[in-house]
Amino acid sequence: MNFAWPRHATRRAKGVIFALLAAWISSCTSLVQDESANSTGDVARTVVSDSVSGEQLYLDYCSKCHEGGLPKAPHRDWLAKMAPDAVHRSLESGIMQAAAGSLSPGELIEITKYLTGVDPSDYQLPPGAEACTGSATIFDMSRPPATVGWGYDTRRFVPSESAGLTIEDVPKLKLKWAFGFPGAVRARSFPVIAMGAIFVGSQDGTVYAFDLESGCARWTTRLSAEIRTAIVVEPWLPGEMPEPSPRLFFGDLMGRVFALDALNGDILWSVRADDHPNATITGTPVFFEDRLYVPVSSLEVLTAPDENYECCTFRGSVIALDPADGAIKWRHYTVPEPAVIQGLSKAGTVAKGPSGAAVWGSPAVDAERGVLYFGSSENYSSPADENSDAIFAVDLKTGERLWRKQLLAGDAWNASCYFGAATHPNCPAERGPDFDFSASPLLIDLPLGGQLVVAGQKSGMLFALDPDNEGELVWKVRVGAGGVQGGVHFGMTAEGNRVYVPITDIPIDSEGQPIEGTMYPGIHGVDALSGQVTWRAVADDQCGDRKFCDPGISAAASAIPGVVFAGHLDGMLRAYEGASGKVLWETDTSGVFDAVNGTAHGGSIGGPGPAIGDGAVIVNSGYDFGDHMPGNALLVYTRDGE
């Protein structure tokens, strides 16, 4: 790839793009999958070594597919963070066995060494989870998942009976146990609590069913690609018994959707959500009335810095799956028609569009109206069309578009704009501002009846739309200054008609330039009836000389009655009084913790934010997106640590 830093690029801008590229590279891990997953995904992985024999074997046997020849086999540049044992296993006995059948055992090792830089026989993961014994192995079927949070209800409000915590309990929270995800530098999957267990995914593709009380593992299942979504547990009513057993649903970074048996981790089915080689799933699938609604996004936005890349063709979508077998019942594209040739870029490469309008966040279900709401990203290439930076309403049963409300026109951007926006061949003429609706919309009940769809944008703006009048704008208010990293980034929460709005406000624009003006990093209360900001809790900058640290809130927030919990990019986890924004409790998660499997390292809190249930507050600490502090800690807090 032809990368050249513009002279004005800041350290933070460079760090952001490196973090984005790292996410892109690590996402291409689908060649290494157990055959029992029945997946159509495909990849391996790559750090170039000096092994001539391994390189030549790769060129002779692998490069035809993994250098662009097979659309479903992402480029080898995607493969850099795959575990060596997983690569070797796929060649020796997994999905690539047929392709590698003529090679000797030694040659398989040489290819693995070339792709990963490590001899698989020398590779050892850090200690994993201790297996449960005795009563800790038993799933309590009288405790179904509370249908709150991503995967069920984007408002992320947990009632008292599900939370097991009150506002009086919050100051008493202490660490009960910690786990360090082996071999991980980020922790992003949203934990879901059910049956006395915590279900969560990891960077190396392992799904864990932890005993909530002790932190031992009832089971683990290792797949091949990073899991960033929540592990959604199929719900059932108390007193009923799901047959044959409840299922788990989630997506991975390679764009595959999985169903697992919740009681033993067995893979039931796997399907790829989109044929585009850069497709991924970042938003949590939603389970509702025997349908699974899956948002589809893409990392094609990160391939554009290659001047020779024909940018761009991906279209965002949401698909409805049959949870029994993963069959696609309908698909709704945000950009209705495939991209067409628009001309030639400045490098003489074919330029295509419109594209993009990815769906980064989890959709919101409106059961009463039979509607699914979701937001879209910017276009990836010119021309910017009417489908970017918009809120969509589609029919739950058919996927038919009911209405679309674009709230910012003319936004087309991709990562090439960091590399000299005015001169890079693949930077769209619009040059941003990259103001996605990356956070999920919320369906808010008003005190005198009626509802609003409330959506937060990376611009720092908050919008309220009328769901009964084709998304007509009711009000809008500026909560943060906004920027390429938000504004509103991963998600909001709400208690009644009070919306809690996390703001990142890192002062960098879509070209890596500093933003001037007042920043509002922190959490803010907004009255959904009037659209007024009722209080602000702007975070103090306590980073000191710590690198990759910011005080803002990128992660999604969560609420219980009277309290909103939010994790900050400096590693602070805080509980705020819902009525005033007063800090009720705080703890620093950025350090080193004694863990049930040795040591856990905390860092920035990003992505899913805190999960709450059964008397516990659970958070992942360590998320390196956007040049922030890496880590691998899963932390469980309870009253007095009991």
Secondary structure by P-SEA (a helix, b strand, c coil): ccccccccccaaaaaaaaaaaaaaaaaccccccccccccccccccccccccaaaaaaaaacccccccccccccccccccccccaaaaaaaacccccccccccccaaaaaaaaaaacccccccccccccccccccccccccccccccccccccccccccccccccccccccccccccbbbbccccccccbbbbbcccbbbbccccccccccccccccccccccccbbbcccccccccccccccccbbbbbbccccbbbbbcccccccccccccccccccbbbcbbbbbcccbbbbbbbbcccccccccccccbbbbbbbbbbcccccccccccccccccccccccccccccccccccccccbbbbbcccccbbbbcccccccccccccccbbbbbbcccccccccccccccccccccccccccccccccccccccccccbbbbbcccccccccccccccccbbbbbccccccccccccccccccccccccccccccccbbbbbbbcccccccccccccccccbbbbbccccccccccccccccccccccccccccbbbbbcccbbbbbcccccccccccccccccccccccccccccccbbbbcccccccccccccbbbbbccccccccbbbbbbbbbccccc
